[in-house]
């Protein structure tokens, strides 16, 4: 099975797992068994309304099919009907308004007003969840709701009007928006985690910016979903703030997404992608400045944003799919399962976003109006995208660990001495070339290697070498390098210059050699060594580590000469032992 086929199978399995998780997650959130029952009857006042706009007036069969058309600045919509005879204390009506001031009357007596302070200060009128408490004697009286649009292209259609107890209405709305609330909170928490991780990758050698743009994209989508579904409003009474956050996060999504696409190297038309990212960023900055200074409110740019989003979304989907299909046809082994998961999630999110944009603009001119539009596709697409992003980073880490292990294994084969397990000459020279700062180099020469090979055979010589390597590993546990330069020559590099500490370590080496000799009958472990440091008087400030090693090697030969004389004595003892053994055999 080729690597390309394996990647395709992994991608298919991961996609099925991710899709299954999303389906179970959505089914769990949408389960009505978790709904809290109402304390009192909750009634949607959908029929029995009379609506007037200017000189026109007509009766509505259903308020959800009001057919108001586009309502512009200064247009007044008046809704009226008779209140139910149901007895509730206190009784509340609820309805949602967008970019409009609100006045509510019961038998022409004003009981509620919203928006005058925003109008007076010249700020954009926010969207508002209006909870209006009715007077105690409301039964059978006429309810009149007056909506005055304060922006051009303010809204179309009318939201449902609910009658009941305040707590029941609030609980119902909370349960109605349970899925977007959980997904929105998840996206913001996920964005926070990515933001915490981003500096580690940002300052790493790879300079990975995609995780930063991934965090911004996740935050923008999460904030928009929560604001659009009025979740923030339910817990804090700041409609102006959260309406501004809703628009700002919506306008930030294209720029953040395009930045992520560029940083994650998912666009094969880099010049076009960079231009689109610049346009998105400037569009976000300019519209925000105009809104904050109250020169032009940000809601006037939604149509331009939709045109920009449709253009860019279509471009990204086509370019990503084209590049993916091309790589599959070429069986590109560089494409991994984690990358495929990211591509799938990104394309699904873009498709879902485009569906909601089209749906919003179709409903805008339909009898239901944009007020009743939802962003369910965008919400699910955002969840799929962040899950694919999470799986991408997770499996990317696994792939990185696998590649690092393979690289380490190959480097081990290239730089390890097979007999002793120490670093070989190539690796030692590489370390010496890169060495700087404060350090100590010890040059060691194993005694009796030729003598052991000549008298006991090369198998015992190999045992002498590997045994000495074990002694070095046990002695110099805090070393930068323990290596075999070749034959009976070894090297140790320590990351410090400390005479007392070094003498203790060398005494430990002597103890280890003596202990090993006490266990052997034929092998004799002995070594000559010399050391030099980067701070030695003989070492100039500009001397390389290779020259410091040569100085240590020269000092080693002083001890080597002493050990050479001891070797002659060992040779005499061994010859005498052999003669005695031979004589004993003849006597038998």
JOWOPE-V66888 format. One record per residue. RES is the residue in one small letter. SS is DSSP state (H for helix, E for strand, C for the rest). PSI is psi in degrees with one decimal (* if undefined). D_FIRST is the distance of its C-alpha to the first C-alpha in Angstrom with 2 decimals. Layout:
BEGIN
[[RES SS PSI D_FIRST] [RES SS PSI D_FIRST]]
END
This chain:
BEGIN
[[x C 124.7 0.00] [x C 163.4 3.83] [x H -37.1 6.68] [x H -41.0 8.34] [x H -41.0 6.43] [x H -42.5 6.82] [x H -40.4 10.29] [x H -41.7 11.12] [x H -43.2 10.61] [x H -41.6 12.61] [x H -44.4 15.09] [x H -44.0 15.70] [x H -43.5 16.33] [x H -38.5 18.52] [x H -42.4 20.38] [x H -41.5 21.19] [x H -47.2 22.40] [x H -43.2 24.50] [x H -39.4 25.93] [x H -41.7 26.84] [x H -43.6 28.61] [x H -43.2 30.53] [x H -46.6 31.61] [x H -41.8 32.84] [x H -46.1 34.54] [x H -37.8 36.32] [x H -39.4 37.33] [x H -44.8 38.82] [x H -30.9 40.75] [x C 3.6 41.99] [x C 120.2 43.21] [x H -12.9 46.96] [x H -21.9 47.58] [x H -0.9 47.61] [x C 141.9 50.40] [x C 125.9 53.84] [x C 149.4 56.54] [x C 144.0 59.37] [x C -37.8 62.72] [x C 169.8 64.55] [x C 132.4 63.75] [x C 119.6 61.69] [x E 130.9 62.66] [x E 117.4 61.06] [x C 80.7 63.98] [x C -27.1 62.27] [x C 171.8 65.21] [x C 13.2 68.92] [x E 148.4 68.63] [x E 132.6 70.74] [x E 142.2 69.32] [x E 143.4 71.24] [x E 109.5 70.26] [x C -124.7 73.15] [x C -6.9 75.53] [x E 146.3 73.04] [x E 137.4 72.80] [x E 158.3 70.94] [x E 144.9 69.93] [x E 132.9 66.32] [x C -42.1 64.83] [x C 136.6 61.93] [x H -24.4 61.64] [x H -10.3 57.87] [x H 49.5 58.83] [x C -27.1 61.53] [x C 53.0 60.74] [x C -20.4 62.35] [x C -171.6 60.60] [x C 125.9 60.02] [x E 123.7 62.55] [x C 174.5 63.79] [x C 130.8 65.93] [x C -15.9 69.32] [x C 140.2 68.39] [x E 126.8 69.66] [x E 125.4 68.13] [x E 125.1 70.40] [x E 135.5 69.19] [x E 147.5 71.74] [x E 168.8 71.96] [x E 134.9 73.86] [x C 150.9 72.51] [x C 159.4 71.79] [x C -3.3 74.49] [x C 135.1 72.10] [x C 115.7 73.60] [x C 141.9 71.41] [x C 107.0 72.73] [x C 155.7 71.41] [x C 143.5 69.73] [x E 142.2 67.17] [x E 148.6 65.64] [x E 137.9 62.36] [x E 160.5 61.02] [x E 139.2 58.89] [x E 156.2 60.14] [x C 122.9 58.61] [x C 37.7 60.55] [x E 151.2 63.87] [x E 155.8 66.99] [x E 135.8 67.91] [x E 132.1 71.28] [x E 134.3 71.74] [x E 146.4 75.07] [x E 114.1 76.44] [x C 47.6 79.55] [x C 8.4 79.66] [x E 124.3 79.77] [x E 128.4 77.11] [x E -9.5 74.93] [x E 141.5 71.90] [x E 139.8 71.12] [x E 140.6 68.07] [x C -8.0 67.32] [x H -36.7 70.74] [x H -38.9 69.96] [x H -41.1 66.79] [x H -41.6 68.85] [x H -38.2 71.68] [x H -3.4 69.49] [x C 15.7 67.63] [x C 161.5 64.23] [x C 135.3 61.58] [x C 124.9 62.18] [x C 167.7 59.30] [x C 149.1 57.76] [x E 135.7 59.51] [x E 107.9 59.18] [x E 113.8 62.80] [x E 110.5 64.09] [x E 116.1 67.72] [x E 129.3 69.98] [x C 153.8 72.56] [x C 161.8 76.23] [x C -33.0 77.38] [x C 45.8 79.28] [x C -22.6 76.47] [x C 128.2 76.51] [x C -0.6 77.29] [x C 164.6 77.77] [x E 128.3 76.28] [x E 130.8 73.17] [x E 125.8 72.71] [x E 123.1 69.75] [x E 117.7 70.26] [x E 124.7 67.24] [x E 112.1 68.02] [x E 138.3 65.15] [x C 6.7 65.40] [x C 149.4 62.70] [x C 145.2 62.01] [x C 40.7 59.12] [x C -52.3 59.44] [x E 170.2 57.95] [x C 142.9 57.82] [x C 168.3 58.14] [x C 142.6 59.49] [x C 160.1 57.81] [x C 152.2 58.61] [x C 124.5 61.77] [x E 144.8 61.73] [x E 128.0 64.83] [x E -160.2 64.91] [x C 142.7 65.06] [x H -46.4 63.64] [x H -37.3 61.48] [x H -41.4 60.10] [x H -45.1 59.24] [x H -45.0 57.60] [x H -41.2 55.53] [x H -45.9 54.51] [x H -37.9 53.35] [x H -43.1 51.44] [x H -33.7 49.63] [x H -34.3 49.07] [x C 24.6 47.25] [x H -45.9 45.47] [x H -52.8 41.94] [x H -29.1 42.50] [x H -47.4 44.44] [x H -44.3 41.67] [x H -41.7 38.99] [x H -44.0 41.38] [x H -41.6 42.17] [x H -43.5 38.50] [x H -40.7 37.86] [x H -40.4 40.84] [x H -42.0 39.92] [x H -40.9 36.35] [x H -40.8 37.94] [x H -42.8 40.20] [x H -41.9 37.39] [x H -37.8 35.52] [x H -36.8 38.86] [x H -37.7 39.42] [x H -24.2 36.04] [x H -38.7 36.43] [x H -33.1 38.83] [x H -39.9 36.44] [x H -29.5 33.78] [x H -40.8 36.53] [x C 1.5 38.08] [x C 172.2 34.90] [x C -25.8 33.70] [x C -20.1 31.15] [x C 55.1 34.05] [x C 109.3 31.97] [x C -10.5 34.34] [x H -33.6 31.96] [x H -31.9 32.77] [x H -46.0 36.46] [x H -30.3 36.06] [x H -40.4 33.82] [x H -42.7 36.78] [x H -40.8 39.26] [x H -45.7 37.28] [x H -41.3 36.99] [x H -45.6 40.71] [x H -44.4 41.81] [x H -42.8 39.99] [x H -44.2 41.17] [x H -41.7 44.75] [x H -43.3 44.88] [x H -44.0 43.65] [x H -42.2 46.20] [x H -43.3 49.03] [x H -36.2 48.37] [x C 14.8 48.45] [x C 22.8 51.61] [x H -43.3 50.20] [x H -41.7 51.86] [x H -32.7 55.11] [x H -19.8 55.27] [x H -16.9 55.59] [x C 139.6 57.62] [x C 71.8 60.35] [x C 68.2 59.37] [x H -35.0 58.49] [x H -44.1 59.17] [x H -47.9 56.82] [x H -24.6 53.89] [x H -41.0 54.40] [x H -41.2 54.18] [x H -38.5 51.03] [x H -48.6 49.51] [x H -42.9 50.18] [x H -45.7 49.20] [x H -37.3 45.82] [x H -44.6 45.18] [x H -19.9 46.01] [x H -21.0 43.86] [x H -48.5 40.61] [x H -43.4 39.96] [x H -44.5 40.72] [x H -41.9 38.63] [x H -44.3 35.64] [x H -38.9 35.88] [x H -40.5 36.26] [x H -43.6 33.12] [x H -42.6 31.15] [x H -47.1 32.49] [x H -32.3 32.01] [x C 3.6 28.40] [x C 41.8 27.73] [x C -4.8 26.75] [x C 128.5 29.24] [x C 6.8 28.66] [x C 74.0 32.37] [x H -38.8 33.80] [x H -45.3 37.37] [x H -43.1 37.66] [x H -41.5 36.11] [x H -39.2 38.56] [x H -43.5 41.45] [x H -39.0 40.58] [x H -41.3 40.31] [x H -42.4 43.72] [x H -45.4 45.21] [x H -44.6 43.97] [x H -45.3 45.33] [x H -39.3 48.68] [x H -43.7 48.92] [x H -45.1 48.49] [x H -46.2 51.01] [x H -47.2 53.61] [x H -35.5 53.57] [x H -43.7 53.83] [x H -45.0 56.79] [x H -36.9 58.52] [x H -46.1 58.09] [x H -36.8 59.26] [x C 0.0 62.31] [x C 21.2 62.98] [x C -50.7 63.25] [x C 123.8 60.67] [x C 147.7 58.96] [x H -21.9 55.18] [x H -20.4 55.02] [x H -11.9 56.22] [x H 7.0 52.90] [x H -42.6 50.59] [x H -42.4 50.50] [x H -38.7 49.64] [x H -41.3 46.86] [x H -42.5 45.44] [x H -44.0 45.55] [x H -42.9 43.86] [x H -41.3 41.21] [x H -42.4 40.46] [x H -49.7 40.23] [x H -41.0 37.98] [x H -43.7 35.80] [x H -43.1 35.23] [x H -45.6 34.53] [x H -44.4 31.97] [x H -47.1 30.14] [x H -44.8 30.01] [x H -40.0 29.05] [x H -45.3 26.30] [x H -39.2 24.78] [x H -45.8 25.16] [x H -37.8 23.43] [x H -46.8 20.52] [x H -40.6 20.10] [x H -43.1 20.46] [x H -35.3 17.76] [x H -39.5 15.30] [x H -30.1 16.41] [x C -0.3 15.95] [x C 50.4 12.42] [x C 115.2 14.34] [x C -10.3 12.45] [x C -17.4 15.80] [x C 122.2 15.74] [x C 169.4 15.10] [x H -36.6 15.26] [x H -39.4 18.88] [x H -41.3 19.84] [x H -40.8 18.57] [x H -40.5 20.63] [x H -42.9 23.58] [x H -45.0 23.40] [x H -48.2 23.33] [x H -40.9 26.25] [x H -44.5 28.19] [x H -42.0 27.97] [x H -40.5 28.98] [x H -44.0 31.87] [x H -41.1 33.08] [x H -44.9 33.02] [x H -40.0 34.91] [x H -43.0 37.40] [x H -38.4 38.09] [x H -45.9 38.67] [x H -34.2 41.26] [x H -47.2 42.95] [x H -44.1 43.38] [x H -41.3 44.50] [x H -46.5 47.02] [x H -29.4 48.59] [x H -45.0 48.81] [x H -26.7 50.48] [x H -33.7 52.78] [x C 10.4 54.59] [x C 167.4 54.30] [x C -31.3 57.01] [x C -34.2 54.97] [x C 163.8 54.77] [x H -20.4 52.42] [x H -31.4 54.07] [x H 10.3 52.11] [x C 156.8 48.73] [x C 166.5 45.88] [x C 45.0 42.74] [x H -39.6 40.49] [x H -44.5 37.59] [x H -40.1 37.90] [x H -47.1 38.13] [x H -38.7 34.94] [x H -39.3 33.18] [x H -39.4 34.39] [x H -44.6 33.09] [x H -40.8 29.60] [x H -47.1 29.70] [x H -33.0 30.83] [x H -40.8 28.32] [x H -35.7 25.48] [x H -42.3 27.26] [x H -45.8 27.52] [x H -35.4 23.84] [x H -48.8 23.08] [x H -37.1 25.34] [x H -51.1 24.15] [x H -25.5 20.43] [x H -38.9 21.50] [x H -42.2 23.45] [x H -44.1 20.56] [x H -38.7 18.45] [x H -43.1 21.65] [x H -41.6 22.26] [x H -44.5 18.81] [x H -38.8 19.33] [x H -41.2 22.92] [x H -42.1 22.06] [x H -41.2 19.69] [x H -42.2 22.46] [x H -38.9 25.07] [x H -43.6 23.32] [x H -40.6 23.12] [x H -35.3 26.71] [x H -40.8 27.69] [x H -34.5 26.51] [x H -32.2 28.36] [x H -5.4 31.51] [x E 142.2 32.03] [x C 118.6 34.35] [x C -29.7 32.51] [x C -47.6 35.78] [x C -18.0 37.38] [x C 2.8 34.55] [x C 172.0 36.72] [x E 141.7 36.02] [x C -177.3 36.40] [x H -39.6 38.85] [x H -44.3 36.57] [x H -39.2 36.00] [x H -44.0 39.72] [x H -34.5 40.82] [x H -43.2 38.51] [x H -43.1 40.06] [x H -36.7 43.54] [x H -29.9 42.99] [x H -5.1 42.04] [x C 138.1 44.68] [x C 170.4 47.58] [x C -143.8 50.14] [x C 129.0 51.67] [x C 164.3 50.25] [x E 134.8 51.26] [x E 128.8 49.82] [x E 126.0 50.48] [x E 127.0 50.24] [x E 144.8 50.08] [x E 121.0 50.60] [x E 125.2 49.97] [x C 158.3 53.08] [x C 15.0 53.27] [x H -48.5 49.84] [x H -38.7 51.37] [x H -42.3 53.90] [x H -43.4 51.28] [x H -42.2 49.18] [x H -35.7 52.33] [x H -29.2 53.83] [x H -6.5 50.95] [x C 161.7 47.98] [x H -23.4 44.90] [x H -37.9 43.16] [x H -31.6 45.96] [x H -39.5 45.70] [x H -39.0 42.06] [x H -36.9 43.21] [x H -42.4 45.88] [x H -49.3 43.46] [x H -36.6 40.91] [x H -40.6 43.81] [x H -36.1 45.41] [x H -40.7 42.18] [x H -39.5 42.16] [x H -42.7 45.78] [x H -41.6 45.05] [x H -40.2 42.26] [x H -25.9 44.66] [x H -50.5 47.51] [x C 68.5 46.10] [x C -21.0 44.04] [x C 27.8 44.71] [x E 156.6 43.98] [x E -30.1 42.07] [x E 134.7 40.99] [x E 118.2 41.33] [x E 163.0 40.37] [x E 116.0 41.06] [x E -15.5 42.49] [x E 143.8 42.43] [x C -120.9 44.36] [x C 18.1 46.68] [x E 132.7 46.68] [x E 162.2 45.28] [x E 144.0 45.50] [x E 133.7 45.65] [x E 125.9 45.86] [x E 144.5 47.50] [x C 32.3 47.62] [x C 163.9 51.35] [x C 99.2 54.76] [x C 104.8 56.84] [x H -45.8 59.15] [x H -45.6 59.86] [x H -38.5 56.26] [x H -40.9 55.19] [x H -38.6 57.97] [x H -40.9 56.90] [x H -40.4 53.34] [x H -35.5 54.62] [x H -37.2 56.96] [x H -37.9 54.02] [x H -44.2 52.28] [x H -40.8 55.41] [x H -41.0 55.50] [x H -39.5 51.89] [x H -44.3 52.64] [x H -41.0 55.79] [x H -40.3 54.08] [x H -36.0 51.31] [x H -32.2 54.03] [x H -18.1 55.86] [x C -8.0 52.89] [x C 152.5 52.54] [x C -34.8 54.78] [x C -38.6 53.46] [x C 145.3 51.52] [x C 118.9 53.47] [x C 117.0 51.82] [x C 147.4 53.73] [x E 147.1 52.95] [x E 141.0 54.89] [x E 157.0 54.10] [x E 152.7 55.46] [x E 157.5 54.54] [x E 152.4 55.25] [x E 164.5 54.74] [x C -8.3 54.39] [x C 8.1 57.93] [x C 149.2 59.69] [x C -32.9 62.94] [x C -14.0 61.76] [x C 121.0 58.71] [x C 159.4 59.37] [x C -26.9 57.78] [x C 14.1 55.69] [x C 139.5 54.49] [x C 164.3 50.75] [x H -31.7 48.89] [x H -38.0 48.50] [x H -33.1 52.31] [x H -39.1 52.73] [x H -40.5 50.52] [x H -35.8 52.75] [x H -43.0 55.77] [x H -36.2 54.28] [x H -39.0 53.51] [x H -42.2 57.15] [x H -28.6 58.38] [x H -36.1 56.13] [x H -20.9 57.99] [x H -47.2 61.24] [x H -33.2 59.89] [x H -40.2 58.23] [x H -38.4 61.67] [x H -43.9 63.06] [x H -27.1 60.22] [x H -39.0 60.70] [x H -38.8 64.21] [x H -29.5 62.93] [x H -37.7 60.45] [x H -39.4 63.42] [x H -39.9 64.97] [x H -38.5 61.77] [x H -42.3 61.74] [x H -42.8 65.35] [x H -41.4 64.64] [x H -39.7 61.71] [x H -40.1 63.78] [x H -40.5 66.61] [x H -39.4 64.36] [x H -40.2 63.03] [x H -42.1 66.64] [x H -40.0 67.66] [x H -38.9 64.75] [x H -41.0 65.62] [x H -38.1 69.28] [x H -36.3 68.46] [x H -38.3 66.51] [x H -35.6 69.51] [x H -31.8 71.92] [x C * 69.90]]
END
